[in-house]
Amino acid sequence: MAVSSQIFPPRKRRPSAGSFISPKLSDIKLVESLLVLSQEIQSLKPFQFLLKRNSLSIIRKIKLLGILFEELKGSQSASLFSPSSLLCLEEMYIVLQRIKTLIEDCFSGTGSSKMWLLMQIETVSNLFHELTMDLSTLLDILPLKELNLSQDVEEVVVLIKKQCLQNDVASLDPSDYNLRLEVLTMLDRIQREIVPDHSRLLEIFQSLGLRDSSSCREEIENLEEEIQNQTDQKSKFQVVALIGIVRYAKCVLFGASQKSDSKLRRKKSTAETNTPADFRCPISLDMMRDPVVVATGQTYDRQSISVWIESGHNTCPKTGQTLAHKKLIPNTALKNLIAMWCRDQKIPFEVTSSNEKVNRVVTNKTALEATKMTALFLINKLSTSQSMEAANDVVYELRVLAKTDSDSRACIAEAGAIPLLIRYLGSDTGSQLPNLQVNAVTTILNLSILEANKMRITETDGALNGVIEVLRSGATWEAKGNAAATIFSLSGVDAYRKRLGRKTRVVKGLLDLVREGPTSTKRDALVAILNLAGDRETVGKLVEGGVVEMISKVVDVLPEEAVTILEAVVRRGGVVAIAAAYSTIKKLGVLLREGSDTARESAAATLVTMCRKGGSETAAEMASMPGIERLIWELMETGTARARRKAATLLRFLRRWAAGLEAYGSATVTTTAVTSSRIVLPS
């Protein structure tokens, strides 16, 4: 299995600055702060599953210590501490802060992995011991006689000191030690391709408090975050191995937990719907995971532009310019911005490219073998499922697993999942159990992200037809949208793009989905149409199917996606496409005035192509728009580099049209009244 180091932006758990710095408070304030801090530690619950003895012991000592602070707070001598007493109390404040931080960091807070804590059990146990000894030392040097304490409180302090001395040797609970040893042994056996004993695996997970699918899901997420806290490769490998065994246990012991997971998925989808325009790839219109800059200065997602170049293209998809070279330069600044935005939105930021060296993917044989076992277990279970409900649970688990990483996608496909998934794409499944159809097509979508799986899917009998059937007559909009996304993924390969584009059912299904579907589903269909528009023959079918009319209607809802497709259609569709797009000129003018930078750029490029190929009538229609000259001038001043170039070209066309010159190739310039003022290009 491979887990990208970019699944989440780095998040280091660090104690607060106050944990290591003396508070420098007045005597009274210091005692009050110590009392509050001791009460905060008392409110923390002892650990239930690991380090129970250590946490219970130290919390009990702090509870007794709170009696000392209460006495000092009510004492008149609190404002008359000697320098030695004051220094001792300040150091005690630091120790208590460290104790509170250790307990919270281990277990109390969110984002804490039980499995990783188990691996670090000896180190953490030693930390508890060290803090206990530090506390004992401070109590030894604390001048009790100077503090004028009551006899009862002095006896409490003596009791705490005795309890600390009882922990003079670091004590690790034997049950914790044995549990850690068992997990390490099981990981070693998995690495040697030995399937774990399920009954013993269940006992281990119950001992850790991982007793259902939901808690395992949370543990996996915590381990994924833990990867970011590790600086050495060995620790990262160990965390990845733990992820593998938790995923395996989740499937074989507890099965699906669709309700809680679907809530999480909807939350992330909502966030992705509002992805900033600058974060989306011009090719896929999806959020960029690994943005790179090509020779023309345009930025694309690495996966999308790599597929474009590997398909034999030597031009920039956005500008149409020939690439001086094919080097892809990482856009690190933009990638960091996207990662920060994803973290704020709670969206996983995973690089999906299969190039492990480029994307610094952490690979681990133990985790890979665990993933193979998980995939094989699920496939065997699916092949013997007696009901749709049982099959739905298994397919959902495959869907989740296929979303994780490239190795999981490879293992699932190699285990023979695709022919089994096809069974549940039909309309009969959609009518009886719509959720099963959604899970099946989404699993195929997730599998298709891996390049090798694209061939497996397209070459499997009935797979393409099944996806197309869901696109045309899926039971839910989600199923139709994910079918469209699958077509987009498969059409990233040039040969499959041509094959899909020749199918009238695909073209019609995508166009109908844009016309009738909700906004999120429209976007899925639009990105698939954009990919198909990379083939000239398919562009003809799109124009015949009414793509321009469809764009005219959807441009108000999804302007960037719509105008990007229109740009591709008029560039590759010839005179027929230009003629069909004539009615959109005024809407393109509106985008020049009100659109985003991306939309304005594509609108200007579309108008340039139409003016170049469409003759004087196109220029005349554009010139008739109120304030068009001012809009073009504004674009030349404030637009992107490409937008400024296109705007300058538009001005040239308007100037030649106004002068009555023949400037549109073979087209004949008609005589039309010119504007009262000549259009002058900037020097």
N, C-alpha and C positions, 0 to 999 in steps of 0.2 A: 504494500500500500504506500501511496505517497501523500504526504500532507504538506501543502504549501506553507512556507514561512510567512506568506502574505495573507493568510486567511483572515487575520485581524491585524490592524496596525498595532505596534508594540504598546503594551501596557505593563509597566513595572510596578509591583506593589512595594512601596517603601514606607517605613515608619515616618511619622511627622517629625519636623525639625525639633519640636518640643521634647521628643523622646531622648535627645542627647544633649540638650542645652539646659543649663541651670536657669530656672525661671526668674531669678533676681527680683523676688517679691519682698515686700515688707514681712516682718515676722507673722503678724496676724493673717495676712493674705496667703502666706505660704502654708500655714496650718490649715486654713480653709480649703485651699487647693488640694492639699494632701487628703483631707477628709472626703472631698467630692470625688477625687480620683479613686480612692479606696472603695467608695460606694459604687462607682461605675464598674469596677472589677467584680465586686460582689454580685452585681446584677447579671453578669455573664454566666451562662449555664455551663456546667462541666461537659466535656465531650461525651457523647453517647456511645461511640463506636471505637475510637482510637484515642490513646493517651488519656484515658478516663482517669486513671490513678494520678497521673501527673497534674492534670488540670484541676481535679478535685482538691488535691493537697494544697496547691498554691493559692487557690481561691479561698480555702478555709483559713489559711494563714493571714491573708489580706483582710478577711472579715474580722479576725481578732485584732489586727493592727489598727483597724478603724476605731476600736475602743480607745487606743492611745491618742489618736488624733482628736477624738471628741473631748477627751480630758484636757488636752493642750488648748483646745479652742476655748474652753470655759475657764481656763486658768488665767489669773492675773499676771503670771510670769511669762505669758506668751509674747509680750512685747519686750521682754528683757532677756532674750536668748543670748548665751555666750557665743563668741565666734565659732567655737568648736561644735556647739549644738546646732547652730544655724547651718554650718557647712554639712553636717551629718544629715539634717533634714532635707537640704537641697539635693544631696546625692540620693536620698531615699525617694525623692520625687522622680528623679530620672529612672531609677530602678522600677518604680511602679508604672511609669509610662512604658517602659520596655516590656513589662509583663502584660500590660493591657494590649499592646501592639502585637505581641506574640500570639496571644489567645485569639484575637480578632483575625490575624493573618492566617492562622492555621485552620480555623473552622467557623467562627461566628459569622464572618461576612460572606457576601455572595462571591462567586467566582473562585471558590476554594475546592480543589479536587481531593476527594478522599483517597483515590488511588495514588496520587502523587505524594500526599502526606504519608501514606503507608510506606512508600519507597524511601522517604526521608525520616523515618520514625526514630532511628538512632540519633541523628543529628538534632532533631527537635527535642527529643528527650534530654539530651545533653544541655540544650539551651535552658530548659526548665530547671535543670540541676544547677547550672551556673548562676541563674538569677536567684535561686534560693540561697546559694552560698553568698552571693553579694548582699542579699538582705540580711543574712546571718551576721556577716562582718559589720554592717552598719549598726545593727542592734548591739553588737559587742562593744563598739566604741561610743555608742550614744551615752552621754553622761546623765544617767537617770536621776542621780541625786540633785543635780542642778535644776532639774525640771519640776521638782516639788510634786511628784506624782503621789496619788493615793496608794496605799498598800495593795489594794485589789488590782489596780492597773499595772503596778510593778510586777505582780505575780503573773499577769497576762503576758507581759513582755518576756519574762523569764520562760514562760510556757512556749511562746513562739520560738525563742532561741533553742530550746530543747528539741522542738519539732524540726527545726532546720538542721540540727546536728544529726538527727535520725536519718536525714537524706544526704549524709556526708558522701555517700557513694551513689553515682548516677544509677537510677533504677529504671530499667525498661521492662514493661509488663511482658511476661513470657508469651501471653496470648498474642500480643502485637507482633512480637518477634517471629513467632511461628507462622502467623498469617502472612507476613512479608515473605518468609522463606517459601511458603506454598505458592504464592503468586509468581515469584521468580522461577520456581521449578516448572510451573505451568507454562510460563512464557518460553522457557527453554525447550519444553516438549513441543510446543506449537512450532517453534523454529525448525524442529526436526520432523515436522509434518505429522505429529501425533495428535489426534483429536482429543481434546480435554474430556474428562469424565463429567458429564452434565450434573450429576448429583453433587459432586464435590464443588463444582463451579458455583452451583446455587448456594451452597453453604458459605463459600467465601464472600459472595456478593451480599448475602443477608447479614454477614458479620460486619460489613462495611456500611450497612444501611441502604444499599442499592437493591430495592425490593420490588421494583416495577419498571415498566418501560419508560415512564416519564422521568424517574430519577436517573436512569441510565442515560437518557438524552441530555439531561442537565450535566451529568458527569462528563460526557463527551465534549460538550461545549466548554466546560471548565478546563479540561485537558488541552483543548485547542488554544485557549487563551494562555495556558501555562507554557506552551511552546515559546511564546514571546518573552517569557521571563528568564529563559535559559540562554546562556551565552556560549556554552561549549556544545560541540556536536554530539558527544556521548550522551549528555542529558536529554538533548532533543530526540535522539534515537529512542531513548527509554520511554519518553512521553508518548511518542508515536506508537511504540509497541503496546503501551497501555490503552491507547485509543482503539487499536485493533481488537484487543481482547474484550473491551467493554462493548464494542459494536457486535462482536460475535455473541457475547452473553445476552445482550438485549434481544437479539433475534431468536436464539434457541431457547432462552428461558422465559421471556416475557411477551414476545411478539409485538404487534403494532399498538401505537397509542395515537390514533389519527386525530382525535378531537383536539388535544393540546397542541400537537404539531401543526395542524391546519391553522390554528389561531396565530401561531408564530409566522407561518408562511404568508398569511394575509397581511400581517403587519408589515413584513418586509416588502411585499409587492406594492403596497400603498406608498411606501417611501420611494421605491424605484420609479413609480409613475411620475414623480416630480423631480426626476434627475435633471440637474442643470444642463442646459443645451451644450455648453462647452465641454461637458464630461462625456458626451455621447459621440460614438464613432460615426463619421460621415457615411460609411459603407453600411454598417449594420443598424445604425441609429440606436444602438444599445450602449449602456455605460461601458467605457473603456476600462479594461483590467490591466492592460500593459501598453500604455500609449507610446507610440514611436513617431519620429519625424522622418519624412521621406525627402528626396532631393529638392522638391519644389517648395518645401517649408510647411506643407500640410501635415496635420497630425491624425493618425489612425490607430485603431487597436491592432496590436501586433498580429493577432491571429487572422483578422480580416484582411489586412494588407498583404500578409504572407500568402494566403490562399489566392489573392488576386494576382500577385507576381508569379507564383508557382504555376498558375493557369496559363502563363504565356504572355501576359500583358506587360508592356514596358512604358505605360503612361500612368499619370496620376489620376485616379478615379474622379476626383473632384474638379480638377482644372483641365484635364485632358492633355496636359503638357507631357512631352516625352521626358522620362526620368533620365537625368544625366548619369546616375548610378543607382544601384539597387540596395545600398546600405540603409539599414534601419537604425536610427539614432534614438536611444531611449529618451523620452521626455520626462525626466525625473521630477521636475518641479510640478508638472501637472499630475503625475502619478501620486505624489505626496498630498496634493490638494484633494484628489478623489478619495484617497485612503482616509484622510481626516474627515471628510464629509460622510463617508460610509460609517465610520466609527460613531459619529454623532447620531446617525440615523439607525444604528444597530443593524447594519447590513454587512454580511460577510464580504470581505474583499479578497477574492480568490483569483489567482492567475490560472487560466485554464489551458494555456498552451502546453503541448506535450514535450516541449524542450526543457528537460529537467535542469540542465546546467544553467541555462539562461535565467530560469525563474527560481533558482536556488531551492528546489524542492527537496524536502527531507525524506529519504527512502529508507525503509527498514524491513529486513527479511521476515522478522517475526510478525510484523503487522501485515505484510503481504500474504503470508501463509494464513493468518487469521482471516483476512479478507476472502481468500480463496475458499476457506472452510465455510465462511458465512454465505457466500454466493452459492456454493454447492448445496448447502443445507436448504436454502430458500428455493432453489430450482427444483430440488427433489420433492420438497413439500408442495410446491405449486403443481408439479406433474401428477401428484396423487390427490389433489384437492377434490373433494366430492361435492362441494357447493360453491356458489358464487360468493357467498359471504366469506367462506374460508379462503377462497382464492384472492378476494379483495384485500384481506389482511396481509397476505404474502406479497402481493403486487405492490402494496403500499410500502412495505419494507424495502423491496427492490428499488422503488422510486427514490426513497430516502438515501439508500446506499449508493445508487448511481449518481446522485447529486454531489457526492463528497469529493471525489478525485479521479484522476485518469486510471489508476490501477484498479479501482473498484469497477469502473466502466468496462475495463478489459476483462476482469474476472467474471463479471456477470454475463457478458456476451460469450466468452469462451465456454462458460458452463451450459450454454444452450438456451438462454432466456428468450431470445427474439421470437422463435417459432411458437413458444408458449404464450407470449404476450399478444401475438396476433389474434389468438382465439377471442380476445375480449375487446376487440376494436369494432365489432359489428353492431348493427342497429338493434339486434336482439338483446345484446348486453346493455346497450344504452337505455332501452325501454324498461328492463327489469331492475338493473342496478347501475344507475348513471355514474356513481362514484367510481365503480370498477373501471368503466371506460375511460374516465379521466385519469385514473392512476396508471392504466396501461399505456395510453398514448404519451403521458408525461414521462414515464420510464423510458420509452423509446426516444423521446426528445433528449433526456439526460444522457442516454447511451450514445446518441449521435454526436455529442460534443467531441468525442474521441475520433480522430480521423480514420483509424482502422475500422471503427464500427460503422462508419458511413457506408463502406462497401458491404459489410455484413448485412446491413439493413436493406440496402437497395437490391442485393442479390438474393435475399430470402423470399421465396415464393409467397405472395400475398401481402408482404409488408407494406409496399408503397400503396397498393390498392386499399389496404386497411386504413392507412393514414389519410388517404384522400376521402374515403367514405366518412371518416370522422369529421374531416374538414367540411364536407358537404352537408352531412345530416347528423352531426354529433348531438347527443342528448342535452348538452349544456354549452354555454358560451365558453366556459373554461376549457372544455374538451376541444372545441373548434379552434380556439386561440392557440392551444398547445400543439394542435395538428399543424396550424400555419407556421408556428415556430419551428416545428420539425422540418417542414419543407424548406424554410429559410436555412436551417442548419445543413441539410443535405445539399442544397443548391450552392453551397460554398465551393463545391468541387465542380469545375467547368463541365465535365461530361454529364454529371447528374443534373446540372442546371439546364442543359439542353434537353435532356430526357424529360424532366419535369415540365419544362416550358412548352413541349409539344403536346402535352395532355390538356385538352380543352377543359376537362373537369377541374384541373388544378387552377387554371386561370379564372374560370368562372367562379369557382368556390372562394378564391381569395377576394375577388372583386365584390362578390355578394357579402362576404364577411365584413368588408370595409363599409359597405352601404348600410348594413343592418345591425351590426354588432355594437356593443358598448365600447367606450373609448379604449380601454386596455386591450380588448380583442382587436379593435381596428389597428392599433399599433403593431400587434403581432403579424397581422395580414400585410400591413404596409411594408414592413421590413422584408418580408418574403417577396413581395412584388418588386421591391427595389433590387433584390438579388437577381431575380429572374430577368429584370430589365437590362442586365449586363449582356444578354444575348440578343442580337439584332432580330433573329427570326421570332423570338418570343415577344419582342417589343411590338411586332406587327400584330400578333394575336391579342396582346394587351390593348392596343388601339382599337382593334375590331370589337373587343369585348366591352369597350366604353371606359377605359381607364382615365381618359382626360375628363369626361363628364363626372366620373366618380371623384377625381381630384378637385374639381371645381366645387363640389358639395362639401368635401371634408376639409378643405383648406382653412376654413374658419375654426375648425376644432383642433386639428393637428397641423398647423401651418408648416413647420419645419420638415416633417416627414413628407407631406404632400408635395411641397415645392421641390424637394430633392428628387422625388420620383419623376415629377414633370420635367426637371432638367435632364434626367437620364433618357426619358422617352423622346423628347424633341431632339436630343443630340444623336440618338441612334435610329429614330423612327422615320426619317426622311420627310418628304413633302406631305405625305398623308398625316403624319403626326403633327407637323407644323400647322396644317389646315385645321385639324381637330382642336389644337391648342389656341387658335385665334381668339376664341371666346373668353379665354382666361387672362388676356393681356391686362385688362383693367384691374383684375384681382392681384395680378403681379405688381401693378403700380401701388395698390394698397399695402402690399407687403414691403415695398421699398420705403414707404412712409412709416408703417407701424410695426413691422416685423422685427424679430431679434437679429443680431448680427449674422447668424447662420442663415436665417430665412432671407434676409436682404441680399446676401451674397449669392445664394442659389437663384433668387428671383432675377437679379441682374444678369447672371450667366445664362438663364433661360431666355431672357429677352434678347441678349446678344445673338444666341443661336437662331432664334426666330427671325430677327432682323437680317441676319446673314443669309438665311436660306428661304425666307418667306417673302422677299420682295418689298416693294415700296408700301404696299397696303399695311403691312405689319408696322412699319415705321410711322405711317400716317395715323394708325390707331393709337400708337403709343404717344405720338405728339399731341393728340387730341385730349389727353388727360390733363386736367388743370394742375398747374404747378409741377409738371414732370421735370422741367429743367432744374428747378430749385432742388427737387429730391435727388436728382443725379449729382448735382454739385455737392450736396450734403454728404452723399455716399462717398464721393471722392475725397472728402475731408475727414470723415469719421469712420469709414468702413474698414474692413480687413484689407490686407494687401491685395488679395485677389479681387475683392469687391471694388477696390479703387481702380484696378486695371479694367474690369468689366464696365464700370461706370464711364471711364474715359472712352472706351469703345462705343458705348451707347451714344455719347455725345457726338462722336464722329459720324455715326449713322444718321442722327438727327440733323447734323449740319449739312451732310450731303443730300439728305432728303429735302431739307429746306432750300438748298441751292438748286434742286432739280437735277442732280447729277445721277448717272447710272452707277450705283455702287452696290448692287445686290446680285452679283454673279450674272446668271443668264436672265434674271427677271427684268422686266421692263418697268421703268419708273413712270408712274402716272403723273399727269399734271394736276397739282393741287395747290390751292392757295397757301402761301407761306405765311408764317407768323410775321408780325410787324417788326420784330427785333431779330437780328441775326444771332445765331448761336455761335459763340466763340469759344474755342478750346483754350485751356490755360497754356501758357508758354512753358 
